[in-house]
Amino acid sequence: MASTLAQQADEQFGITLSPEQTAQFAQYAEVLAAWNAHTNLTAITEPAAVQVRHFLDSLSIAQVVPMRSGLRLIDVGTGAGFPGLPLLIAFPHIRVTLLEATGKKVNFLDHVIAQLGLRGAQTLHARAEEAGHMPDQRAAYDLVLARAVARLPALVEYLLPLARIGGQCIAMKGDTAADEARDAARAIDLMGGRFNRIETIELPDIDEPHRLVIIDKVAHTPRTYPRKPGTPTHVPL
């Protein structure tokens, strides 16, 4: 599995993985499978599917954002660590915060970080609406990511408060990306964002579209946002 992942990362995205990094990915997959037997982490468990739909999909972010040294990234609603942990494994010079509201998943993430000996990673057990008002989190990140968390009109209220001016937010979406971006236009503007573009990502042996909605942070987010927990999803802007 590890050698195939290295080949695909190189062929798809021009990312070179060392033997140590490919071993870390293999160990990550093993720990994920073991924990998934007793903790609901992912419905994708077959090794080849984990490799493409979790690992390669996560690495696709590097197609649109240079993973420069010291880049501060937060993965909102990270779940089992995607896309944040694969990016950290591939680019150990970045700094990654894994934001997750479910305690069991945070325990899993802490375990993976320890088992793989990953530096530059920290977990944050909180909801995005709470994190967005924390002084050390608000407007603190160069890159804010989310995959399969919420529709974009609600999601931008979770993401944009965490991005610094000059930073970017990226929502990993499917074939609804363009429609969601149109529906989120007002929310993006209110949060201090500006729609940049949608990038289509090709993954091997995957028919359904994978798209990255890229939003620039161009102005301060008003202090009233994000609203109370649950409000952005139930009453999107």
N, C-alpha and C positions, 0 to 999 in steps of 0.2 A: 504493500500500500504506500509506504513512504516514498519509494523511488518513483512510483507513478505520480504521486502528488507533486514531487519536485519537477518532473517532466512537464506536467500540465501547468504548473505555476509559471514555468519558463515559457512554454508555448503560448499560453493564453495572455499572460500579462508581463512577460519579460522579467519575472521575479526569480532571483537565484536563491535557492535554499541550500544551506550547508547540511552535511550529514547530521550534525547535532540538531539543527532545526527540524529536519524531517523526522528525527527520532522523537522530538518533542510533540510533533503533530500526531505521531503514532501513539504515544503515551496518552495524549489528550483524548484520542478516540477510544482507547481502552478504558480510561477512567469514566468517560461519558457513558459507555455501554454498561459498565458495572453499576454506576449510580442510577442509571435510568431504570434498572430493574426494580428499584424501590422508591425512586423519586421521579415524579413526572417532569422531565426536562425537555424531551423532544419526541416527536412522532417518527422522526427519521433516524433509523437505527442501523440499516444495512451499511456495511463499511464503505462501499463505493459511493453510495448516496451521501453519506456523511462527508466524504472527501469533496464531492462536487457541490452539494447544496448547502453545506455549512462552511467548509474551509475555503474552497475556491471562490464561492460567492462572497465571503467576507473579504478576501484579498482583492476583489474587484475594485474596492474603494481606492486602492493605490493607482488605478488607471486614471483617476480624475483629480487626485490630490497628492502632491509630492510628500512623501513621508520623511520630512526633514528632521534632523537631530533636534531633540527638545520639544517637538510638536506636542501640544497638550490636547488630548482627545478624551471625550466622554461618550460612552455607549449607553444610551437611555433605554431602559427596559431590556437589558442585555440577556436575560434568561440564562441560558447555558454558556454565555460568553461570546455570542456572535453579534456583530463582527469584531468586537474589540480584542479578544484574546488571540485569534489568528493573526491579526495585524501586528500585535505586539511580538508574537513569536517570529514573524517574518522581518519585523523592523524593531529590534530590541532597543534602539536609541530613542524611541518615542516614549511618551508617558500616557498611560491609559487609566481612566477611572471607569469602573463598571457599576452603573447605577441600576439597582434592582430592589423592588419592593417586597419580594417574597423571601422570607428568611431561609427556607430550605435551599433555595437556589443560591443565595449568598454563601451559605455553608459550602455548597459544591464549588463555587468559584474560588473561595479561599483555599479549599483543598487542592484544586488544580494549580493555582498559583504556587503553592508550597511544593507540590509534587514535581512540577516542572522547573522549579527554581527560577521563576520569572521575576525579574526586577523591573521597576517602573510601572507596576500595576497596583491598584488599590481598589477595594470594593466600597460602595456607599449604599447602605441599607436604608432606602428612603423612596418615597414617591417623587416623581419628577416635579409635581407642583410644590413640594416641600423644598427640594434641592434648588429650585429656581429662586428661592428667597434666602438661601444660605449665603452669608457674606463671602465665604471662601469659594463658593461655587458659581454664583451669579456673574455673568459676563467674564468668566475665567478661562474659557476654552477656545483654542484655535479651530477645532473641528468637533461638531456635535453630530452623532450618528444615531439612527434608529432603524430597526428592521421589524416589520410586522407588529407594530405597537398600536397604532390607531390610524384612522383616516386623516389625511393631511390638514383639513381645517382645524381639527383638535390637536394634531401632532405638533404643529408649529408653535402652539402655546407652551408645549413642553420643552421644545428644543431651543427656540431663539433666545429666551432669557439667559440661557447658559453660555451662549456664544459671545465672545468679545467683538467689538466693532472691528471690522476687517477680517473676521473669521467666517466660517461657513457651516451650514447645516446640510446634511445629506440624509434623505429618507429613501430607504430601499423599498421599491414598489414593484408591482407587476403591470398588467395591461391597463389598470385604472389610473396610472400615473398622471396622464395629461388631464383627465377629467378632475382628479383630485386637486391638481395644481390650479386649475381654473376656479374650482370651488373655494380654494384657500386664499385667493388673491387678497381679499379684505383682511383676513387674519395675518397674512404675511406682512402687509403694510402696517397694521396696528402694532405688531411685535418688533418693528424696526428692521424688517427684512426686505430683500428684493429678490424676486425670482431670477435665477440665472439661466438654467437650461435643464433639459432632461437627457441623460446619456443612456443608451441601450448597451447592455452587457451581454456578450455571448458566452454561454457555458456549454461545455461538451455534453452531448447526449441529452440536453434539456430543451424541450420544445417551447415551453411557455416563456414569455418575455420577462427579462429582468431589467429593471430600469432604476436609475439613480436620479432623484429629484434634487437638484442643487440650488440652495438658497444662500445668498450673501447676507451677512449682518452689516447693515449700513448706518444704523442709528440706535440710540438707547431704547431698550424696552421700557415702557411706562411701569412705574413701581407697582401698580395694581395687578400686574400680570407676572406669573400665572395666577389664575383664580384658585379658589379653594379646591382641595382634592375631589375629583370626580366631575367637577363643573365643566372643564373643557370638553370632555367626552359627551356628556349629556346635553350641554348647551353650547355647541361650537359657535365660534364667532362668524 
